[in-house]
């Protein structure tokens, strides 16, 4: 829908096919942006867990291999998009840049509809998101009501939601929620990391747009620089798979995913720091005129390939962090809430995008446009990058201090063994008491005094 309000759809230069004003075009564009974000969020939250459900009996090594190749295929698709569609949109016609994804999504929807019978997964009824929030709400309510009278008795505040502690949820449901709650620190430390990744379509995009995009007679699309950040992932995944298969046996889990996460976050911090130095370096080049989407801009004569190191470092970070976080989110929770855990990971990643927008807006407003200027050669964008790099360094060190909590990937959660075992013990204990009482009441040998 967005493609049609553009001026490059016309019969001739005097007769545009649409009568929309500029304001109406903006309304259509932002509405389409909202619907696209809803669709992308749904796809990211569902497709990956749906594919991983077939690997419930596999070990951590096989699961990490799956997530590595899953994101490898996703990024291979992104290479095609950034190279072909972005070039068509920037240099040929903007409307075609929207029509091609429209046709692709339409074909994908038809394909999914044809094979929908093989893609339906029905989780257990106890695994709903409402149950998870209900356990948390019940624990908070019971904890606040009974705090004055019971100072101990439970090892975790969520235990207040259990039936035997005055709550209304079973042992299995509460234990599942507790395992999910243990992942919240992991999710929280991904917010700032995702803020750094979102510099590609924000801060890095502005740097690239204000650099020399000419490659001989060919003008590179700005989005093509994203390919440089994807190439390290496409290379590292096969390399890591070869290393894991050669150095570790099938029973060995290899290096802990937390190591990959720490190294990846340090790589992201280094990327943003390099971006700050690149911004300083870019200002030493004289300005030249460059035409982008029929607009003439004054940009630095520095070739855009000088920005490649910061893109590469961020690509290395993505290759290490994203599959490892998905593995921990999937492996360290019971089977019944694995989908919910993956949804929370997606939710916190989205929170990182909002955090990035908040940082940009705050830096722009707080410094009167100095740290995030409209014209880069008149501001100090490098200060924003250095500030973000220092925050990311602290974030990586903070995660390193709690990384030991997520090193044990061999916990048996597949059949919710712990929760079921506790419930069985409780039921057996209740049955024993009832049986003992019935024996006392029906026994003719004991006198009333002896029964008392």
C-alpha positions in Angstrom: 0.0 0.0 0.0 2.8 2.4 0.8 4.3 2.1 -2.7 1.4 3.8 -4.5 1.5 7.3 -2.9 5.0 7.9 -4.3 5.4 10.2 -7.3 7.3 7.6 -9.4 4.0 5.9 -10.2 2.4 7.9 -12.9 1.1 7.8 -16.4 3.2 10.7 -17.5 4.9 13.5 -15.6 1.7 15.5 -15.4 -0.8 12.8 -14.4 0.0 11.1 -11.1 -2.1 8.0 -10.5 -3.1 9.1 -7.0 -4.7 12.3 -5.6 -3.1 12.1 -2.1 -1.5 15.1 -0.5 1.8 15.0 1.3 0.0 14.8 4.7 -2.1 11.9 3.6 1.0 10.1 2.2 2.6 10.4 5.7 -0.5 9.0 7.4 -0.4 6.0 5.0 3.3 5.5 5.5 3.2 5.5 9.3 0.2 3.3 9.4 2.0 0.8 7.2 5.0 1.1 9.4 2.9 0.1 12.4 1.4 -2.9 10.7 4.8 -4.0 9.5 6.2 -3.8 13.1 3.2 -5.9 14.3 3.9 -8.5 11.7 7.6 -8.7 12.3 7.1 -9.0 16.0 4.7 -11.9 15.5 7.0 -13.7 13.1 10.0 -13.4 15.3 8.2 -14.6 18.4 6.6 -17.6 16.7 8.8 -19.0 13.9 12.0 -19.8 15.8 10.4 -21.6 18.8 8.1 -23.4 16.4 11.1 -24.8 14.5 13.0 -25.7 17.7 10.1 -27.7 19.2 11.2 -30.6 17.0 14.5 -30.7 18.9 13.2 -31.1 22.4 15.2 -34.4 22.9 18.5 -32.9 21.6 21.3 -31.8 23.8 22.8 -28.3 24.2 25.3 -28.8 21.4 22.7 -29.8 18.9 20.5 -26.9 19.9 23.3 -24.4 19.6 24.0 -25.8 16.1 20.3 -25.4 15.2 20.2 -21.8 16.4 23.5 -21.0 14.6 22.2 -22.3 11.3 18.7 -20.8 11.8 20.1 -17.2 12.2 22.6 -18.0 9.4 19.7 -18.6 7.0 17.9 -15.5 8.2 20.9 -13.3 7.6 21.6 -14.9 4.2 18.1 -13.7 3.3 19.0 -10.3 4.6 22.0 -10.1 2.3 19.7 -10.5 -0.7 17.4 -7.9 0.6 20.0 -5.2 1.3 21.9 -5.8 -1.9 19.1 -6.0 -4.4 15.9 -4.4 -3.0 17.8 -1.4 -1.5 19.5 -0.7 -4.8 16.2 -0.9 -6.7 14.6 1.4 -4.2 17.4 4.0 -4.2 18.5 4.0 -7.8 15.5 2.7 -9.9 12.1 3.3 -8.3 11.0 3.6 -4.7 7.7 1.9 -5.4 9.4 -1.3 -6.6 11.3 -1.4 -3.4 8.0 -1.9 -1.6 6.2 -4.0 -4.2 8.8 -6.7 -4.2 8.5 -7.4 -0.5 4.7 -7.3 -0.8 4.8 -10.1 -3.5 7.3 -12.1 -1.4 5.2 -11.9 1.8 2.0 -12.8 -0.2 3.7 -15.9 -1.6 5.0 -16.8 1.9 1.5 -16.5 3.3 0.1 -18.8 0.6 2.9 -21.3 1.3 2.3 -21.3 5.1 -1.4 -21.7 4.5 -0.8 -24.8 2.3 1.4 -26.5 5.0 -0.4 -25.2 8.0 -1.3 -28.7 9.1 2.3 -29.6 9.7 3.1 -26.3 11.5 0.5 -26.5 14.3 1.9 -27.0 17.8 -0.4 -27.3 20.8 1.5 -26.7 24.0 0.2 -28.0 27.3 -2.7 -26.1 28.8 -0.6 -25.0 31.8 1.9 -23.2 29.7 -0.2 -20.1 28.8 1.2 -16.6 29.2 -1.8 -15.8 31.5 -0.8 -18.6 33.8 2.8 -17.2 34.1 1.5 -13.7 34.9 -1.1 -15.2 37.2 1.6 -16.9 39.2 3.6 -13.7 39.6 0.5 -11.7 40.6 -0.7 -14.4 43.1 2.8 -14.5 44.6 2.9 -10.7 45.0 -0.6 -10.6 46.5 0.0 -13.4 49.0 3.4 -12.1 49.9 2.1 -8.6 50.7 -0.8 -10.0 52.7 1.1 -12.5 54.8 4.4 -10.7 55.1 3.6 -9.4 58.6 2.8 -12.9 60.0 5.3 -15.1 58.2 8.9 -14.1 58.0 10.2 -17.3 56.6 9.0 -20.7 55.3 9.7 -20.2 51.6 13.0 -20.0 49.8 11.7 -17.9 46.9 9.0 -15.2 46.8 7.2 -17.0 44.0 6.6 -19.9 46.3 3.8 -17.9 47.9 1.7 -18.7 44.8 1.8 -22.4 45.5 -1.4 -24.0 46.9 0.4 -25.3 50.0 1.5 -21.7 50.8 -1.9 -20.1 50.4 -1.7 -19.5 46.6 -3.9 -21.0 43.9 -1.3 -22.5 41.5 0.2 -26.0 41.4 3.8 -26.9 42.2 4.6 -27.5 38.5 3.3 -24.1 37.4 5.2 -22.2 40.0 8.4 -24.1 39.4 8.1 -23.4 35.7 7.6 -19.7 36.4 10.6 -19.7 38.8 12.9 -21.1 36.1 11.6 -18.4 33.7 12.2 -15.6 36.3 15.9 -16.8 36.6 16.3 -15.7 33.0 15.2 -12.1 33.5 18.7 -10.9 34.4 19.9 -12.5 31.1 17.1 -10.7 29.2 17.8 -7.4 30.9 21.5 -7.4 29.9 20.4 -7.8 26.3 18.6 -4.4 26.2 21.7 -2.3 26.0 23.3 -4.7 23.6 20.3 -4.5 21.3 20.6 -0.7 21.6 24.1 -1.0 20.2 22.9 -3.2 17.3 20.2 -0.7 16.5 23.0 1.8 15.7 23.2 0.3 12.3 19.9 1.8 11.1 20.4 5.0 13.1 23.9 6.3 13.9 25.8 4.1 11.5 23.2 4.9 8.8 23.8 8.6 9.2 27.6 8.2 9.1 27.2 6.1 5.9 24.8 8.6 4.3 27.2 11.4 5.0 30.2 9.6 3.5 31.2 9.0 -0.2 29.1 6.2 -1.6 30.6 6.2 -5.0 32.3 3.0 -6.1 33.7 4.0 -9.5 30.7 5.1 -11.5 28.3 3.1 -9.3 26.6 4.6 -6.3 26.2 2.1 -3.5 22.8 2.1 -1.6 23.2 3.1 2.0 21.6 -0.2 3.2 24.3 -2.2 1.3 26.7 -1.4 4.2 24.6 -3.7 6.3 26.0 -6.6 4.3 29.4 -5.9 5.8 27.9 -6.6 9.2 26.3 -9.8 8.0 29.3 -11.3 6.3 31.1 -12.1 9.6 28.1 -14.0 10.7 27.9 -16.0 7.5 31.6 -16.9 7.9 31.7 -17.4 11.7 28.8 -19.9 11.9 30.4 -22.6 9.7 33.8 -22.0 11.4 32.3 -22.4 14.9 30.5 -25.5 13.8 33.7 -27.0 12.4 35.6 -26.2 15.7 32.8 -27.7 17.8 32.7 -30.9 15.8 36.5 -31.3 15.7 37.4 -30.3 19.3 34.4 -31.7 21.2 32.7 -35.0 21.2 28.9 -35.5 20.6 28.4 -35.8 24.4 30.5 -32.7 25.2 28.6 -29.4 25.3 31.7 -27.4 24.2 32.3 -23.9 25.5 29.6 -22.3 27.6 27.2 -20.0 25.7 27.8 -17.3 28.4 31.4 -17.0 27.1 30.1 -16.3 23.6 27.7 -13.7 25.0 30.4 -11.9 27.0 32.8 -11.8 24.1 30.0 -10.7 21.8 29.0 -7.8 24.0 32.6 -6.7 24.3 32.8 -6.8 20.5 29.7 -4.6 20.3 31.2 -2.1 22.8 34.4 -2.0 20.7 32.3 -1.5 17.5 30.6 1.6 18.9 34.0 2.9 20.1 35.5 2.4 16.7 32.4 4.3 15.3 33.4 7.2 17.4 36.9 7.3 16.1 35.6 6.8 12.5 33.4 9.9 13.0 36.5 11.9 14.0 38.4 10.6 11.1 35.5 11.4 8.7 35.6 15.1 9.5 39.1 15.5 8.2 38.0 14.9 4.6 36.7 17.8 2.5 33.0 17.9 1.6 31.6 17.1 -1.8 28.1 17.0 -3.3 26.3 13.7 -3.6 22.9 12.9 -5.0 20.7 10.4 -3.0 17.1 9.8 -4.0 17.1 12.9 -6.2 18.4 15.1 -3.3 21.7 16.8 -3.4 23.6 16.5 -0.1 26.9 17.8 1.2 28.9 14.8 2.4 32.4 13.9 3.5 34.6 12.7 0.7 35.8 9.8 2.9 34.9 6.5 1.2 32.2 4.7 3.0 34.4 1.5 3.2 36.4 3.3 6.0 33.4 2.5 8.2 33.7 -1.2 7.6 35.5 -2.1 10.9 32.6 -1.0 13.1 30.1 -3.0 10.9 32.4 -6.1 11.1 32.7 -5.9 14.9 29.0 -5.7 15.3 28.5 -8.6 12.9 30.9 -10.7 15.0 28.9 -9.7 18.1 25.6 -10.9 16.5 27.2 -14.2 15.5 28.1 -14.9 19.1 25.3 -13.4 21.1 22.0 -14.1 19.3 22.3 -17.9 19.0 23.7 -18.3 22.5 20.8 -16.2 24.1 18.3 -18.3 22.1 19.9 -21.5 23.4 19.8 -20.4 27.0 16.2 -19.2 26.7 15.2 -22.5 25.3 17.3 -24.9 27.3 17.1 -23.5 30.8 13.3 -23.7 31.2 10.8 -26.6 31.2 9.3 -27.8 28.0 5.9 -26.3 28.7 7.1 -22.7 28.8 9.9 -22.7 26.2 7.8 -20.8 23.7 7.0 -18.2 26.4 10.7 -17.8 27.2 11.5 -17.2 23.6 8.7 -14.6 23.5 10.2 -12.8 26.5 13.6 -12.7 24.8 12.0 -11.1 21.7 10.2 -8.6 24.0 13.4 -7.5 25.7 15.1 -7.2 22.3 12.3 -4.9 21.3 12.8 -2.9 24.5 16.4 -2.4 23.4 15.2 -0.8 20.3 13.0 1.6 22.3 16.0 2.3 24.6 18.1 3.2 21.6 15.4 5.7 20.4 15.3 7.1 23.9 19.1 7.6 24.0 19.0 9.3 20.6 16.2 11.6 21.6 17.7 12.4 25.0 21.2 13.1 23.5 19.7 15.3 20.9 17.5 17.3 23.3 20.0 17.4 26.2 22.8 18.8 24.1 20.7 21.0 21.8 21.6 18.8 18.8 25.3 18.7 19.5 25.7 15.0 20.2 23.2 13.8 17.6 23.1 16.7 15.1 21.0 17.1 12.0 24.2 17.9 10.0 27.0 15.6 11.2 29.9 17.9 10.3 28.4 20.6 12.7 28.0 18.3 15.7 29.9 15.8 17.9 28.3 12.4 17.1 31.5 10.7 18.3 30.7 11.7 21.9 27.4 9.9 21.7 29.2 6.8 20.5 31.9 7.0 23.2 29.1 7.3 25.8 27.3 4.3 24.5 30.5 2.3 24.3 31.3 3.0 28.0 27.7 1.9 29.0 28.1 -1.3 26.9 31.4 -2.1 28.5 29.8 -1.8 32.0 26.9 -4.0 30.7 29.3 -6.7 29.5 31.2 -6.7 32.8 27.9 -6.8 34.7 26.7 -9.9 32.8 30.1 -11.5 33.3 29.6 -11.3 37.1 26.3 -13.3 36.9 27.2 -15.6 33.9 27.9 -18.5 36.2 24.1 -18.8 36.9 23.6 -20.0 33.3 26.5 -22.4 32.8 24.7 -25.6 33.7 22.9 -26.7 30.5 22.4 -30.3 31.5 19.4 -29.6 33.8 16.6 -32.1 33.1 13.5 -30.0 32.4 12.0 -32.0 29.6 9.2 -33.7 31.6 9.1 -31.2 34.4 10.7 -33.8 36.6 11.2 -31.6 39.6 7.7 -30.2 39.7 6.0 -33.6 39.1 8.2 -35.3 41.7 7.3 -32.7 44.4 3.6 -33.0 43.6 3.8 -36.8 43.7 5.4 -36.6 47.2 2.8 -34.2 48.4 -0.1 -36.4 47.1 1.5 -39.5 48.6 1.8 -37.7 51.9 -1.8 -36.6 51.9 -3.0 -40.1 51.0 -0.9 -41.6 53.8 -2.5 -39.3 56.3 -6.0 -40.1 55.0 -5.3 -43.8 55.1 -4.0 -43.6 58.6 -7.1 -41.7 59.8 -9.4 -44.2 58.2 -7.6 -47.1 59.8 -7.9 -45.5 63.2 -11.6 -44.9 62.7 -12.5 -48.4 61.4 -10.3 -50.4 63.7 -12.3 -52.6 66.2 -9.3 -53.5 68.2 -8.6 -50.0 69.6 -10.8 -48.7 72.4 -12.1 -45.1 72.3 -9.5 -44.1 74.9 -6.8 -45.7 72.8 -8.0 -43.9 69.7 -7.8 -40.6 71.6 
